[in-house]
Amino acid sequence: MVSILYNVSLLCREIIQTICFALFYTDPRLVTALGPYGRTSLHIAVLVEEHSIAQLLANEFPEVLKRGDHVSRVIGLYFNGQ
């Protein structure tokens, strides 16, 4: 039962990733847009330790690396735990 739930959770994660990236490619401004807490999608991916998403965002949309959060912290500061 646990392995079934795990597989379902992985499938849901893949579906969400696919939908998000479809939106990002449709309107790239969404990648650098700030969410309700003043963070970009890359900031959030790093915070929740979604390394594959963070890497893909950084590679496909390098402009997001320069975008600060609501207090101008760039993504490098998030990796350093600040």
N, C-alpha and C positions, 0 to 999 in steps of 0.2 A: 504494500500500500504506500509506503514512504517513497519508494522509487517511482511509482506512478505520479504522486504529487510533485516530486522533484522534476520529472519529465514535463509535466504540465506547466510548472513554473518557468522552465527553460523555454518552452514553446511560447508562452505569453510574453516573455522578455524579448524573444526574437520578433514577434509580431509588433510589439511596441517600437522596437528599434527600426523596423522596416517602415512603419508609418511615420515616425519622426524624420527619418532621412528622406522619405518621399516629400515631406513638407519642406525640409531644408533645401532640397534641390529645386523645388517649385518656387520658393521665395527665400533666397539666401539671406535676406535681411533678418529672418527669424533666428539665424545662428548667433548673430551678435546682439539681438534684442535682449533687454533686461527683463527678467521675470518679476513677479510681485515682490520678491525679496531683494531685488537689485542684482541678480546674478544672471550670467549667460548660461546657455546649455552646457558649455564646457566647464564652467565653474561647478555646476551641479553634478556633471559626470565625475569630476575629480572628487567632490565631497562624498558621493555615494560609492566611490571606488569602482566605477564602471570603466575600467582601463581601456577596453577595446573601443568603447564609444568615444572616450576622450582622445584616443590616438587617431581614430578616424576623423573626428571633428578637426583636430589640429592639422592633419594631413590634407584634408579636402578643403578646409576653410581657414587658411593660415591667418586671415585678418582677425579671427576671434582671439588669437593669442595676445593681441595688443589691446583688447577691450577690457577695461577695468570694471569692477563691480560698483555698487552704489557708493563706496568710499574710495574708489580708484585703485583698488588692489588688482593687479594683473595676475594671471593664472600661476605664474612662478611662485608667488607668495602662498598660494594654496598648497602647492606641493611641499613647501617648507613648514606647513602647519601653522601659519600665522593668520 
